[in-house]
Amino acid sequence: MQIPKLAIVVPCYNEELCVEKTCIRLLEVIDMLVAKGKISSQSYIYFVDDGSKDKTWEIIENLHSNNSEKVKGLKFIRNYGNQKALIAGLEGVRALDCDCAISIDADLQQDELSIEKFVDEYMNGYDIVMGVRNNRDTDSVFKRTTAVLFYKLMNCMGAKIPMNHSDYRLVSKKALDIMALYEEKALFLRGFFHEVGLKSTTVNFDVKPRFAGQSKFNFLSLLALALNGITSFSVYPLRIIACLGFFMALFGFLIGLETVFEKLFLHNSPNGYATMIILLCFFGGLQIFCLGIVGEYVGQVYREVKARPRYIAEKELK
């Protein structure tokens, strides 16, 4: 296998405090791997500005003007979200040409030195190399707990992804070509790359503290990511609703039989006023919850049917 041309995709949103240091550090990693003969000297970094409101894009433009061969970028007209930025970055480097691409966060909490291990696994014949963090010691107790719940929920609902795998991964040109065939608007990358069936492996890495700025991911964004992943890759919730409907109907039928029995044979009309109110509230709430789940799927279909573009690019630096 020939020495690969590597593209490093870096999604950014309001990262003016990080992006320049991140670029310098990633260029150092590229130079190190080029010196070792592991990647081509034509390898480059591809920043995706996800509609930042600070000076992130100005910094990227300056970095590009100083080193146009190694630093490239794309700017969204507004904020579309991390997943859309990642997709745009992968589509962008595929169009610019590369043999493999690595996506990494702009804050470099994900150990950039592990890129060498990713490339080694690619040279061993793997099309997809997924980064898996060794631990979550740098997270708060709340974030650690919600993250574990996220992965367990995703796997229970059928969107199988390795525990503690984020969007730090390497994908080959073959994987990028397959991704281009998937035209759905809300493509869930973690589920897609696991489901696609190409030869894959994992690389473990340590997470470092963020050297500047604040994380843009919170509980609500993680919840939105989980909902998108589940409704994109699984119909388990709909099947659960069908089963719940069956058992609710069965329960109501049994309660009806008991009422008729007490009336005809025991000559006793059951009081059960409080019980009836509790059951009505419970099943009413359950029905609304189930309608909400169905609504999520209808919303997914609605977005796909409208066929709007995933994102609109304002500028691109090639």
N, C-alpha and C positions, 0 to 999 in steps of 0.2 A: 504493500500500500504506500502511495506517495505521501510526502509530507503535506498535511492538510492546511488549507487556508481557513483560519478561524475568525469568526465574527463574534464579538461580545456585545450582547444586547442589554442596555441599561435603561429601564423605564424610570422616569423622573417626574415628580410632582412637588413643586415648591422646595427644591433641594439646592438653593443657592449657597448654602453653607457647606454642602458636601461635594457638589459635582466636580469642582476643579481638583480637589485632593483625590477624589475617586478616579478621575481621568489620569492623573499623574501616576497613581499607584497601579492602575491597570496597564498603562503603557510600559511600566517597569516589568510587570509580569509577562507581557507580550515579548519584550526585548529579551528577557531571561529565557523564555521558551524557544525563541528564534535562535539564540546563542547555543542552546542545547540541541538544536536541529529537530525539535519536536513539532514546530508549526512553521508555516511559510512567513517570509518577511512581508508579505502583502496582507497579513492579518490586520484587523482593525476593530475599533470600538464604534458602536452605533447607539447613540442616545435617542430616546423618545421622550419628548417633553409633552406630558399629558395635560396640556392647558394650564401650565403654571402661571401664578399671578405675581410672582417675584421676578428676580433677574436670572432665573435658571437658563432661559433660552439665550440671553445675551452672553452669558458665560460660555455656553456651548458654541455659539457663533465665533467667539474669540479663540476658543480652543481649536476649532476647525480652521480658522484663518492662519493659525500658527503651524498647524500640521494637518493639512487637508487629506493626506494619504491615510493617516491613521485614525482620524476622528471624523465621524460623519453623524448626521442627526436628522430627526424628523420632528416637526412641531404640529400638534393638534390645534384646531381652531378653538376648542374648548376642552374641558375635562370630561373624559369618557370612562375612566376607571382603569385600574391596574391591568386587568385581563385584556382589555382592548389595546392598551399600550404594548403589552407583550406580543400580542398577535401582530400588531402593526410592525413591531421591530423584527419579528421573525419573517414576515412577508417582505419587509424592506431589504434585509440581508440576503434573502433568497433572490430577489431581483438584482441586487448588486453583485451577486455571485460569492459563494463561499462553499467550503466542503462540510463544515459543521458550524453550529452556533451554540453559544452558551448564554443563558439569561441569568442576570445577577442583580440584586438590589443596589440602588444608588448609594446607600449608606455603608456598604461593604461590611455589614455585620456578618454576612456569609463569608467565610474565609477564602479570600481570593487566591491563596496559594494552592488551594485544592483544585484549581483549574488544571494544573499539571496532571493530577490523578484522572480527571475527566478525559483529558486528551489521551492519556495512556490506555484507558478503557476503550476509547473510540478506536485506537490503533489495534486493539485486541479484537476488533470486529463487532463492537456493540453500536447499534444505531441510536439508542437512547440511554443516557446515563443520568440517573436521578440522584440529586443531592439529599442526603438524610442527616439531619443534625443529631449530634451525639446526645445532647441533653437540652433542657430548657431552663438552665440555671439563671440565665440573664433576664428571664421573664418574671413578672409579678405572679403571685399565687392565683389571682383571678384570671390573668391571661393564660397561664399554664393550664388551668382547669378547663377554660373554654376551648383551648386548642385541642386538648385530649378529647373533649366531647365532640368537637368538630370532626376529627378523624374517625372516631367510633361511629358517629351518626352517618357519615358518608359511606363507610364500609357496610354498615347495617342496611342502608338504603340501596346498596348495589353499585355505588360509584367507587370502585375499589382503588384506593391509593395507599402507598406505604405510609406508616405512621411517621410523623414529623418530616414529611417531604413537602418542601415549599416549591417555589418556582425557580429554584436554583438547579438547572439541569443542562445537559448537552444533548443536542439532537443533530442527526446527520442530515445531509442534503436529501437523502431518500425520505426521511421523516418529514422534512419541510415540503417536499413534493406531494406527499400523501395529505398533509394538512391543507394544502391548497385545494384539494378536492372537496373538503368539508366547507360548505357555504353557509352553514347556520350562523346566525348573528351572535348568539350568546354561547360561543364555544368555550367549554370548560377545559382548559389545557391540562390540568393535572389528571383528570379522568380520561381525556382523549389520548394522551401519550401512553397511558397505562393500558388502555383498551385496544389500541391500534394493532398490537400483535408483533411488532418488530422486536428484534433481539435487544434485551435491556438488562441493565444491572444497576447497582447503587454504589455511591461513594459517601462515606461518612465524613462529616466536617464539624468543626467547633464553631460556635457563634460568639462573636466579639461584641462588646458594648458599642453602642452607636457613638461615633466621635463628635457628631454635631447634629443639631436639629432634633425633630421629634418624629416618631413613627406615624405614618398616615393610616395605619390599620388599627381599627378598634373593634369592639364587640359587634356593632351594627354592620360594619363592612364585612366581618367574618361571617355573620349570619346571612347577609345577602349573597356572599360567595357560596355558602353551603346550600342555600335554596336554589341558586342557579345550577350548581353541580348536580343536585338531586333531581331536579326537574329536567335537566339536560340528558342525564344518563340512566335514569331509573323510573320505572312505573310502579315500584313497590308501594309507595304511599296510596296510590289509587286502588291497588289490590287490598291493602289494609282497610281502606274505607269500605270496599265491597264486603269484606268479612265482618266489619263492625255493623254494617247495615243488616246483614243476615242475622247476627246474634241479637241485635236490638229488636228485630221483628220476632225472633224466637222468644225472647224474654217477654215481650208484650203479649204474645200468644199464651204463654204459660200463666202470666198474671191474669189474663182473661179467663182461662179455664178455672183458676183458683176462685175467682170471683163468682162464676156461675155455680161452682160446686158448693160454696158456702151459702149461696142464696137458695138453691134448690134442696139441698140435703141437710144443711144445718140451720136453715131459716134465719140466717144472720147476714145482714148487709155490712161488710167490713167498713170500719170508719176510715182509717188510714189517710186522713186529710193531710197531715204533715208529710207522710211518706209520699203521697201523690205530688205535693208541691216540690219536694226535693228531687223526685225522679223527673218531673217536668223540666226543672231548671238544669239538671245534669244532662239529660238527653238533648234539650234545646241548645245548651252550650256546645255539646259534642257535635251536633249537626252543623252549627255555625262554623266550628273549627274545621270540619270536613269540607264544608263549602269553600273555606279559605284555601285549603290545599288544592281543591279542584280549580279554584280561581288562579292559583299560581301556574298550573298547567295551561289553562286557557290563556293567561297572559303571555306565556312562552309562545303558544301558537299564534297569538295576535301579533307579537313582535316579528315572528318569522314571516307571516303572511304579508305584512306591510313591506318587507324586503328593503328596509332602509339600510344605508351603508353602515358598517360597523363603526366607522370613524371618518372624519373629514380632515385631511391634512392641509395645513396652511403653508408650510415651507418644508423643504427637504435640502439637506446639505450632503452632496454626494462626493 
